[in-house]
């Protein structure tokens, strides 16, 4: 690729950052609360507030489940973070993490019709985070954990899933894993390789890749054919540093003893020799993954370089090095592997059947539903997964999740496939139409010219 083309691509990659710094202070936040009931005058308050509101309160007091019928709890999600692992920025604190949580809430609403409230906590103590979320349960139908550092994020999720009355999800774990699996299913189909035969190298041993390893092995990849690397090299049973810390981070130590059957010791180039798939969720690039390392891979290699805001290797560099299929986490390149393709539709399905939890089976069902949408439209090397503009993805995902929840017996509401689809479709359309109407009326101001 010539220098002029590379320069244009780099300039294009910088544009979203420049626009973001211009527009965030202009709008002063991305979400607000708007009433959903008609208000013609203050007389209506006697119904929606006092004295009329006392009757729903009494009814809920007698039968707690009626809170889902008389309030918005059925569609409310808490987006909870302590700001210790925000994007690729690290521990930047709860205030600095708030723009991300607001963005998450915006995506929940626009893509899934879900009402989400950003909650950034001024504590790093995992037990305190669990305690706060436990206290929040009466107000929400589910909790989305976000940008919480590894390894405490695993402890927090596991503890909450075991003890909470509402579904809990950690998007950096389950969301990333679900969308990676969807893209991988279709990428393998394109190159004609079977999921149980491929050798997979995973660069990065944080929350996202640990959860991804769990889900892709649950879906059929042999863990012995997986090699995981952290900043010090490959994971294997002779890593004394990880053995010493195994009680503090048992999840990472588990990878040492269940993956890398050949016992490969070394760095990225050693691991990638003969590999079919690279799944990288490590530090922002470029240059983390080098062209010469891609050249060591097997025929028709699949490269998922998903660090944000800059992938570990630029897509054009990976292609020049021989990668058949390349995916990143960015929307301005083909094949965006982004959690936003997963959590809105998944939570739509979870909320619509009032599921008590979000299981691995539900995640696999969501991944297969997501992959199927792309297959129906025609797979290419630059289209292995739908993009966020294909809004039909989300109701189909919701159906897959809802049906699986009912099959597993974790759903409190029983709906047919058609009922699930129409319900999800209606909620998502309502959200999009509302935003469109606010924009047309000028209540949401147009983006100012530069």
Number of C-alpha atoms within 10 A of each C-alpha: 9 6 8 9 10 14 11 10 15 12 11 12 17 12 11 13 11 10 11 11 10 13 13 12 9 12 12 8 13 14 16 9 7 6 6 7 8 8 11 8 7 8 9 14 14 11 13 14 10 11 10 13 14 12 12 15 16 11 14 16 12 10 10 12 11 15 18 17 11 14 14 15 19 20 21 19 26 24 24 24 28 27 28 21 21 23 19 15 15 15 17 14 19 22 13 15 26 21 15 19 27 20 15 23 24 21 20 25 21 21 28 32 25 24 22 24 23 23 19 20 19 14 15 17 13 19 14 14 18 17 12 13 20 16 9 14 18 14 16 21 26 31 25 23 23 28 27 25 21 18 16 17 21 21 16 20 18 14 15 21 18 11 9 17 16 20 25 25 23 25 22 25 25 26 25 25 27 32 28 27 25 28 24 25 23 23 28 20 14 16 16 10 14 12 18 14 12 18 24 26 26 25 28 21 23 21 27 22 25 24 21 25 25 17 22 22 17 14 18 12 20 19 21 17 19 24 30 26 25 16 12 10 18 25 27 25 16 12 15 10 10 19 18 11 12 14 11 13 17 15 19 23 21 17 23 23 16 17 20 24 14 11 16 14 17 13 16 23 16 15 27 23 16 19 23 22 25 24 23 26 27 25 21 19 17 16 13 18 21 17 18 12 16 27 20 18 25 18 14 18 26 28 27 28 31 27 23 18 18 20 25 25 25 24 21 15 19 27 19 13 18 21 24 18 25 28 30 28 21 19 14 13 16 20 23 28 29 22 20 21 31 30 30 28 31 28 31 30 31 29 27 23 24 25 26 21 20 22 19 15 16 25 27 23 24 33 28 20 22 29 25 21 20 21 17 8 12 11 19 15 17 15 21 30 32 25 18 17 9 12 19 18 25 32 27 25 33 34 31 26 32 34 23 23 27 19 12 13 12 19 21 14 13 17 17 12 15 10 13 24 21 15 19 26 20 13 20 26 16 16 19 16 13 13 15 13 13 12 13 12 10 10 10 13 12 9 9 8 4 5
